[in-house]
C-alpha cells in the first residue's frame, strides 16, 4: 500500500469462513484458502462434466424425436393423399 494510486483486493478476516481465518480472526491462512478454492474448482468441474453429459444425452434424444416426427409427418402425408 505504498503507492496511493494502486488498488488492492483482499478479504477481511472477520468476513470469511472460520475455515480459512486464523484462530484470532485477525488474519487469513493463505494455504487454507488455496486448498478450499482448489476443492471448489474440482467440484465445479465435476458438475460441468455431468451437465455436459446430460446435454449430450438430451441432444441425442431431441434428434431422435425430430426423426420420429419427420417419419410420422411423412406417413400422415401418405394417409392424407389416399382416396377415401
GROMACS elastic network, one bead per residue, 0.5 to 0.9 nm:
[ bonds ]
;  ai    aj funct       b0    kb
    1     4     6  0.65604   500
    1     5     6  0.89913   500
    1     6     6  0.74382   500
    1     7     6  0.82433   500
    1     8     6  0.78185   500
    2     5     6  0.89933   500
    2     6     6  0.84488   500
    3     6     6  0.55954   500
    3     7     6  0.86549   500
    4     7     6  0.78763   500
   11    14     6  0.85247   500
   11    15     6  0.72564   500
   11    16     6  0.71784   500
   11    28     6  0.81518   500
   12    15     6  0.53834   500
   12    16     6  0.68253   500
   12    26     6  0.83836   500
   12    27     6  0.79592   500
   12    28     6  0.84219   500
   13    16     6  0.56137   500
   13    17     6  0.84149   500
   13    18     6  0.87191   500
   13    20     6  0.84972   500
   13    21     6  0.59227   500
   13    22     6  0.79774   500
   13    25     6  0.56510   500
   13    26     6  0.56257   500
   13    27     6  0.52762   500
   13    28     6  0.59341   500
   14    17     6  0.81139   500
   14    18     6  0.84888   500
   14    21     6  0.77758   500
   14    25     6  0.58342   500
   14    26     6  0.70591   500
   14    27     6  0.83441   500
   15    18     6  0.88917   500
   16    19     6  0.80483   500
   16    20     6  0.68890   500
   16    21     6  0.66180   500
   16    25     6  0.89126   500
   16    28     6  0.84473   500
   17    20     6  0.59555   500
   17    21     6  0.66180   500
   18    22     6  0.74734   500
   18    23     6  0.78521   500
   18    25     6  0.76013   500
   19    22     6  0.82793   500
   19    29     6  0.87024   500
   19    32     6  0.74898   500
   19    33     6  0.84010   500
   19    36     6  0.86713   500
   20    27     6  0.88422   500
   20    28     6  0.58599   500
   20    29     6  0.54244   500
   20    30     6  0.75156   500
   20    31     6  0.84541   500
   20    32     6  0.54298   500
   20    33     6  0.56511   500
   20    36     6  0.81063   500
   21    24     6  0.78894   500
   21    25     6  0.54650   500
   21    26     6  0.74195   500
   21    27     6  0.58549   500
   21    29     6  0.57253   500
   21    30     6  0.87871   500
   21    32     6  0.84436   500
   21    33     6  0.87483   500
   22    25     6  0.50547   500
   22    26     6  0.64707   500
   22    27     6  0.53362   500
   22    28     6  0.54212   500
   22    29     6  0.60062   500
   23    26     6  0.78226   500
   23    27     6  0.83357   500
   24    27     6  0.74932   500
   25    28     6  0.75227   500
   28    31     6  0.88971   500
   28    32     6  0.82401   500
   28    33     6  0.79045   500
   29    32     6  0.53081   500
   29    33     6  0.64357   500
   29    34     6  0.89185   500
   30    33     6  0.51261   500
   30    34     6  0.63739   500
   30    35     6  0.87093   500
   31    35     6  0.61214   500
   31    36     6  0.86037   500
   32    36     6  0.61454   500
   32    37     6  0.85258   500
   33    36     6  0.51393   500
   33    37     6  0.60289   500
   33    38     6  0.83967   500
   34    37     6  0.51683   500
   34    38     6  0.59559   500
   34    39     6  0.85983   500
   35    38     6  0.51239   500
   35    39     6  0.62991   500
   35    40     6  0.86775   500
   36    39     6  0.52070   500
   36    40     6  0.62037   500
   36    41     6  0.86786   500
   37    41     6  0.61384   500
   37    42     6  0.86119   500
   38    41     6  0.51634   500
   38    42     6  0.62767   500
   38    43     6  0.86921   500
   39    42     6  0.50388   500
   39    43     6  0.61460   500
   39    44     6  0.85574   500
   40    43     6  0.50704   500
   40    44     6  0.61033   500
   40    45     6  0.85369   500
   41    44     6  0.50575   500
   41    45     6  0.60831   500
   41    46     6  0.86775   500
   42    45     6  0.50612   500
   42    46     6  0.63537   500
   42    47     6  0.87873   500
   43    46     6  0.51745   500
   43    47     6  0.64200   500
   43    48     6  0.87347   500
   44    47     6  0.50175   500
   44    48     6  0.61248   500
   44    49     6  0.86081   500
   45    49     6  0.61265   500
   45    50     6  0.85272   500
   46    49     6  0.51688   500
   46    50     6  0.61548   500
   46    51     6  0.85891   500
   47    50     6  0.50674   500
   47    51     6  0.60938   500
   47    52     6  0.84817   500
   48    51     6  0.50821   500
   48    52     6  0.60279   500
   48    53     6  0.86231   500
   49    53     6  0.62235   500
   49    54     6  0.86005   500
   50    53     6  0.51291   500
   50    54     6  0.61930   500
   50    55     6  0.85853   500
   51    55     6  0.59928   500
   51    56     6  0.85245   500
   52    55     6  0.50882   500
   52    56     6  0.62065   500
   52    57     6  0.86332   500
   53    56     6  0.51447   500
   53    57     6  0.62184   500
   53    58     6  0.86283   500
   54    57     6  0.50980   500
   54    58     6  0.61341   500
   54    59     6  0.85887   500
   55    58     6  0.50132   500
   55    59     6  0.60740   500
   55    60     6  0.85910   500
   56    59     6  0.50775   500
   56    60     6  0.62485   500
   56    61     6  0.86593   500
   57    60     6  0.51373   500
   57    61     6  0.62410   500
   57    62     6  0.86045   500
   58    62     6  0.60234   500
   58    63     6  0.85565   500
   59    63     6  0.61592   500
   59    64     6  0.86263   500
   60    63     6  0.51335   500
   60    64     6  0.62878   500
   60    65     6  0.86996   500
   61    64     6  0.50523   500
   61    65     6  0.61954   500
   61    66     6  0.86112   500
   62    65     6  0.50427   500
   62    66     6  0.61101   500
   62    67     6  0.86032   500
   63    66     6  0.50673   500
   63    67     6  0.62227   500
   63    68     6  0.86414   500
   64    67     6  0.51315   500
   64    68     6  0.62155   500
   64    69     6  0.86502   500
   65    68     6  0.50077   500
   65    69     6  0.60969   500
   65    70     6  0.85252   500
   66    69     6  0.50766   500
   66    70     6  0.61459   500
   66    71     6  0.86363   500
   67    70     6  0.50694   500
   67    71     6  0.62052   500
   67    72     6  0.86147   500
   68    71     6  0.50519   500
   68    72     6  0.60950   500
   68    73     6  0.84648   500
   69    72     6  0.50611   500
   69    73     6  0.59961   500
   69    74     6  0.86071   500
   70    73     6  0.50310   500
   70    74     6  0.62996   500
   70    75     6  0.87206   500
   71    74     6  0.51661   500
   71    75     6  0.62776   500
   71    76     6  0.86174   500
   72    75     6  0.50132   500
   72    76     6  0.60314   500
   72    77     6  0.85046   500
   73    76     6  0.50618   500
   73    77     6  0.61281   500
   73    78     6  0.87060   500
   74    77     6  0.50610   500
   74    78     6  0.63439   500
   74    79     6  0.87299   500
   75    78     6  0.51450   500
   75    79     6  0.62635   500
   75    80     6  0.86365   500
   76    79     6  0.50338   500
   76    80     6  0.60603   500
   76    81     6  0.86570   500
   77    80     6  0.51268   500
   77    81     6  0.63529   500
   77    82     6  0.89533   500
   78    81     6  0.52935   500
   78    82     6  0.65617   500
   79    82     6  0.53966   500
   79    83     6  0.86480   500
   80    83     6  0.79500   500
